[in-house]
């Protein structure tokens, strides 16, 4: 089936239909529809990426995830419980109303008072009060020190909505970002236009039409015939290779931060032994998978957080491909003929990866039985701890080292968090708690580096790779740039030749 799809793309006649987009307009194909474009609610990758260009927040981050001004020109932290933000005076919503402290207060109070039903409310549970001494000053008081607080105020985490935006705000979105919302036809298309009154650099392109096309072959054919201009991270590696031979298209590949991992059930009698987990790590040939299955569209990972992050620690235990070492560890652990069950979703990508892992582990004398289900069933099993091992991908969440709390703290077993493998280590808990409470950046960096060294040794996760960002686009698009987390910020910078 995979080969048939690739051939369909490759053999489509070379003639092109007239370009659908006019001067300054582009058509962008998406694989998934957003769940909710209200930035207080939607958390899936598509929603978050669109929210970041439709709305603004108090802060934003650069490519190394350092904090930068956004609606807040300056801020200060006079004590560990107090954060004072001074808003810029030239920001306005897309309807022309100025963005003031009242809008900031309303955004956060709509989360805390329950008028907006959202899981994001839990992120700000440590906020004791929010006040506005004047129209352009906002003061947050926390219940206890919380070092990641500022990173929870950036675009992608939360954005500011106008005062009075109710539960149906998703239908009539009004933001203050570089693009303004025009319309959304459910599961068909989303249209946005540039905000001529944006306080930052105004986008060069006039309009973007996002066409929502779940079928990968249809996305590829739309690009091939010229009725779509751009795809980002929504084609298979083999299809991308076909487009490299198309003179009317460009292919751009850039390092990404989305993180693929293999996780174990730490309460399982077999995987409770660190040597078994390490043996699995040695039995996986990441380089070969990246080269042949992923067509080079990834780079090996050694930590949940990526190398461009300020807290990344490179000096951790590594596990180069060594089936002999894997056999030795299994023998020492009393499992020379290890058999276990690996769960995955029924998507082609997930099953293909599972098959490759199965074959590689077999070469180390390990029998891996594959159980695949449609995603909802698979993920429900993962949440319940009904697995021995599985593989998934973190998208965006791993750009903040506070992810260690979410995935490895012993208080974060589902449904409280995402420690799905039920990993428990008092030292890790202590380090994470300290890293969340101190505002000293150097001490935080040191703590998170210690966490990474311990995690790399104990292996509740086997770090597999960081997935590259891949764009296929029409030659008419100029100034293309891809960002590490796969965000759509490049839409504010590109232009068209016509």
N, C-alpha and C positions, 0 to 999 in steps of 0.2 A: 504493500500500500504506500509506504514511504517513497519508494522509487517511482511509482506511478505519479504521485503528486509533483515530484521534482521534474519528471519528464514533461508533464503538462505545462509547467512554467517555462521550461527550456524550449519547447517546441511551439509555443504560441507564435503565430506569424509576426514577423518583424515590423509590419506596418503599425502605426500608432494612430489612435483616434485623436481628434483635436483636444488640446489640454482643457480640462473642465474649469480650472481656476483662471480668473482674470489677473491683470497686473496687480501685484501686491497681495494677492490672495493665494492661499495654499490649502490643499486637502491632505489630511493626516489620518491614516488608518489606525484604528485601535482594535485590540483583540477583546477587551473587556469594557463593559459599560461601568460608569461610576455608580456606587451604591447611593451616595448622597453628597451633593456639592456644598451643602451647608458645612462650613469648616468647623463647626462645633460638634458635628455628628460623624460625617464620613471619614473612615480611617483606611480604606483599601487604597492600594497604590494609585489607581487611576484617579480616584477622588482627590487624594492628597496632591498629586502632581498638577491637577487642574486648579485646585484651590490656591496653590502657590503663585499662580499667575493672574488669578482673578481678585485676590485679596492681599492685604498687607498685615503684618503683625508688629508687635513692639520691636522685635529683633529679627535678625536673619543670621545665617552662618555663611562663611566662605568655604572654599573647597577643602580646607583642612578642618572644617567644623569649628573654627574660632568664631566668637560672637562679633556681629557687626550691627551698626544702627539700621533701623528701618523706620517705623513711625516714631520711635524714640530716638532723638538725636543724641542724647546723653543719658546716663544713668549712674547712680551711685548706690553703694551698699554700706550705710553708716554703721550697721551692726548685723550679725548673722540672721536676724529676724526681720530686717527692714530693707526694702528695695524701693528706690525712688526713681521714677522715669519722667523725663522732660520731653514732651512731644514736639515734633516739628509743626510749624504753623501753616505750611503750604500744602498739606495733604487734604484731599477731598474725596468724597465718595463719587461713584459714577453718576449720581443724580445731581451733583453740584454742591451738596451740603458738606461743610467742613468736618473733618474727623477731629473729635475733641475727647477730653477725658471722660465725658458722659458715655460715649460709645464703648470705651474700654471697660468702664465699670459695668455697663449693661451686659457686655459679652460674657464676663466672668460670673456675674450674678445670675444670668440665665442658666448657667451650668449648675451653680450651687443651690439655687432655690427650687430646682426640679422642673422649671417651666419648659426646659428642653431635656428630653430623655436621651441620654448619651452615656456611653461607657467612659468618655473623656473626663467626666466629672470627677472620677476617682484620682486622676492625675493631679488635681488641684485641691485635694482634700486638706492639705496642710495650710491652706490660705485661711488665716483667721479673719482678716478684714481687708477691704479695698476702699480707699478714700481718694477724693480729688480736691486738693486745696484750691485749685483754680482750673480753668478750662484746658490747660496744657501741662498739668502735673498729675501724676498718678502715684499713689503710695500703697504698696502691698505690705501687710504684716503677716508673718508666718507663725504657726503654733510652735514650731521647733525648727532648728537649722536643717536646711535641705539644699545641699550644694548644687544638684542638677536643676534647680528651679529656673535659672535663666535660660537653660536649653529647652525648657518646656514652654517658652514664650516665643519661639521662633516660627517662621512660616513652615508649614508641614506638621507642626504640633498643634497650633491653634492660630486663628486669624481673627481680626477684629471685624465685627458686624455693626451695622447702624443700630442706634438705640431704638427699641421697639420691634426688632426682627423676631417674629414669632415662630411657632412650630412649622408653619408652611413656607418659611423663608426660602426653602429649596426651589420653589416655583418662580420666585421673583428675586433672583440674586442681585444684590447691590454691594459691590466691594470697593476697594480703593487701590487695586493692583494695576499692573501695566496693561491688562486687557479687561474689557467689560463683557458681561454675559449678554447674549442676544436671544438664544432659544435652545431648548433641548427637546427633541423628539425621542421619546422613550425607546431605548435600545436601537436607535437608528442613527441619529447625528446630534452633535453639539456644535453650536456656532458661537464664536467670540470675535470681538473687534478690538482694535487698539484703543486705549484710553488716551485721547489727545491731551488731557489735563493731568497726566501722571506726574508726580513730583520728581521722579527719577528719569532716566533716559527713556524717551517714548519709543516703542517698538517701530521698526522699519516697515514691517509688513502690515497690511490693512486688516485682513480678516483670515481666520483659521476655521475651516470646517472639519470637525473630527467625525469620520465615518466609522461607526461601530460594526465590525465584521468579525464574528466569532470564528469563522472557518479560515484556517491559515492559507489554504489554496486560493480562496477568493481574495484574501488580502494581497497575496502575491500576484494574482492576475490583474487586479486593479492597478497595481504599481507597474506591471509589465506593459499594459496597454496605454498607460498615461492618464487614466482618469483619477489617479491619486498621485500625490507628489512625494509623500514621506511616510516611512514606517520606522519606529524605534522599538527595538527589543520585542518584536512580535512575529519574526520569521524564524524558521528552523535554520541551523547552521548550513545544512545542505542547500537550502534555497538561497541563502546569502551567497554561497559560492556560485550559483547560477547567475545572480545579478552582477557579480564581478566581471562577467563577460559581456555585459550589456553596455554598449557605448553611450546610451542615453541616461545611464544611472551612475551614481556615485555610491560607494560603500565606505563607511567610516566606522572604525573599531577603536574603542578607547577603554582604558582600565575602568572597571566598575567596583562597587563596594557590596553589592548584593551577595549574600554569603550562603553557600550550600554546605550542609553538614550531615553527618550520620550520627544519630543519637541512640543511646542504649537505655533500657529499663534497668536502673541501678538496683531495683529491688528483686530482680530476677536472680535466682541462685547461680546461674552461669555467669552473667555479666556483672555480678557483684565483685568479681575478682578482676583487679586492675590488669593483670597479665593477659587475660582474655581480650579485654578491650584494646590493649596495646598490640596484641597479635593481629587483630582485625586491621588496625592501622597500618601495620607493616605489610599486610597482604594485599593492600589496595595500591595499584599503580596509577596514581593521579596523573602523572605526566602523559601516559599513554591514552587515558580517557580524554584528557584535554586536547591532545593532538588529533585523535581519530574520531571520537564521538562528538566532541564540541567544536571541532575544526579550529582549535586554537583560540576560541572565544571565551577564555577564562585564564586565570593564573592561580597557582597553588596557594592555599590558605594555611595559616598556622595559628590563627586566633579568630574569634567571632568578630572582633572589630578590625577594620581595614588598615593597611600600612600608612595611609595619609591622615589617620586620626592622631590627634595630639597625645592620646594615651596609649598608643600602640607599643607593644614590647616585642622586638624581633628575637631576643635571646631566650627562646623557649625550646623545649624538647621537640625534635622533628622525627618523622617516621618515614624515611625513604623506603621505596619498594624493596622488600627483603623477605620472600616467602620462607627461606630457611630460618630466619629469626622468628617468624610467626610460628612455625612448627615447634621450635625450641620452647617458646613461651607457653604454647598450649600444652606441651608435654609436662612442663614444670607445674602448670596449673591443674593437671590431672584431666585434661580434655583433649587427648591426642586426636580424637575423631569427632571434633565439634560439629554439631548440627544445631541450627537455630532457624527461626522464622523471621523474615523481613517483610514488613508491611509497606505498601505504597498505594498511590492512587492509580486509577485505571487509564490515566492519560498516556499517550504514546511516549512522551518524553520520560515520564516516571518509570514506565515498564522497561524502556530501553536501557535506562541507567541501571535498573535492578538486574537485568539480564547480564550486563557487562560485569557488575559487581559479583554476581553469582559465579561467572566463569573465572574471574580472577581469584576469588576465594577458594575455588575448587583446586586451583594450582598449589594452594598452601594446605590442602587436605581438609578444607572446611566445606561443609555442605550447608548451603543457604537456600531454604525453601521460601518461595515468593508467594505472598498473598496480596492480591490487588483488589480494590473496591473503588466504586465511584467516590469522589473526593469527600463528600459529606460523611459517609460511613467510615472511611479511612480516618478522617480527622477526629471524628467522635471517639474512635478507638484510641487514638493517640492521647486525647485529652483525658480519657478514663484510665490510662496506663495499661490498656489491653494490647500490649505489644512486647516483643523482645528487642527489636531494632527497627528503625525507620529512617528516612531521609527527607528533609524539607529545606526550604530556603528562607532566610530572613531578608526582607526587602525594606531598607530604610532604617528600621529600628536599631540596627547594629552600628549606626553612625554616632551614637552616644554611648559612652562606656557604662552608663547606667543600665544598659541591657543586661549586665552581669547580675544585677538584682532581680530582674524579671525572669531570667532563665536558670539561675544557679542558687539563689538564696533558698534555704530550707523552708521559709515561710511562704514561698511562691508556688507551691504545688497547685495545679488547677483545682477549683476555678479561681483561686486568688491571683495566679500568675501563670507563667509559661514554663515552669520547671517540670516539664512533662515526664522526664526520666526519673523524677523523685531523687535527685542528687542531694546529699546532705553532708556538709563538712563544716564544723563549728569555726574553723579558722577562716574559711571563705566567707561565712556569715559575718564574722567580726570585721574582716577587711572591707566588705561591701558596706556595712553599716557605717564604718569610719569614713569611707570615701564619699558617702552621701551626706555626711554631717559637717565635714571640714570645708571651709571656703578657700583654703590655701591650695592653689593650683599645683604647686610642686609636690605637696604631700598627697594630693589626690592622684597625680600622675604616678607617683611611686607605689601607692596602694594598688592601682589598677594593673600596674606591671607585675606586682606580686601575684595578683589574682590570675593573670594570664600564665605565669610560670607554673602555678599549681594546677590549673585546668589542663594545660598541655601535658602534664605528667599523669594526672588521674583520668583524663579522657572521658568525661561524661558525654562529650561530643568528640567525634573525629572531624577535624576541620578538613574539608575537601577542596573547595576553590571559591574565589570571588568571580562572579560572572561578569564578563565584559559587557559594555554597552555597545550596541550595534545599530547603526542607522543606514537605511537604504533610501536614497532620495534622488529626485529629478535633478538634472543638470542646471535647471533654472534657479535652484536654490543656492544662494551664496552666503559665505560667512558662517558655515555650520560649525558647531562645537558641541561636544557631549560632556555632560557633567557626571561625576563619579556615582552619584546615587540614582542616576537615570531620570533626573528631574527635567521638566520641560522649559527650563529657564532659557535655553537656546532660542526659543521662539521670540524672545524679546530682542534678539541680536541679529537674526538672519534677515536677508533681503531676497528679492527675486529679480531675475534678469529682465523680465518684461513688465 
